[in-house]
């Protein structure tokens, strides 16, 4: 069996963003990363002998990650956060039964950020794994909008937090419904 694959990475496939992760009843401090992105697409060749045009894939990826650049990535479905959308800001508080011991030791954790500085994301935690998943789904949505990529059998997105830490998400674009690949965040 033969197959073809393309890879785009490095260059200007980067974004800087702030986040924090909740885990095991704890909340890490607000911090940021200079993220790197790589996208691998595999599938049959088009009539023009492309898997997907490099220029198109780079444009889609750059456009999508630009929305996240120099913003706070807010996981609005996180069960350990109380998230309130105010008129001009987002208010975020780490709370819940599992958090009580951590909060007794560290005190209240609450942020209020201007709306323009926040990207609300439909996810449970702003981990590199979830960012890779969200970006993969959004790429598929944009490929469909542009009418390209129908021959793809797999799409893998990697989101690198540091030079030694990258999370990957792989999907089969053919298995997604339109709602699955709708833009979110």
Buried (B, 14 or more C-beta within 10 A) or exposed (E): EEEBEBBBBEEEBBBEBBBBBBEEBBBEEEEBBEBBBBBBBBBEEBEEEBBBBEEBBBEBBBEBBEBBEEBBBBBBBBEBBEBEEEEEBBEBBBBBEEBEEBBEEEEEBEBEBEEEEBBBBEBBBBBBBBBBBBBBBBBBBBBBEEEBBEBBBBBBBBBBBEEEEBBBBBBEBEEBEEEEBBEEB
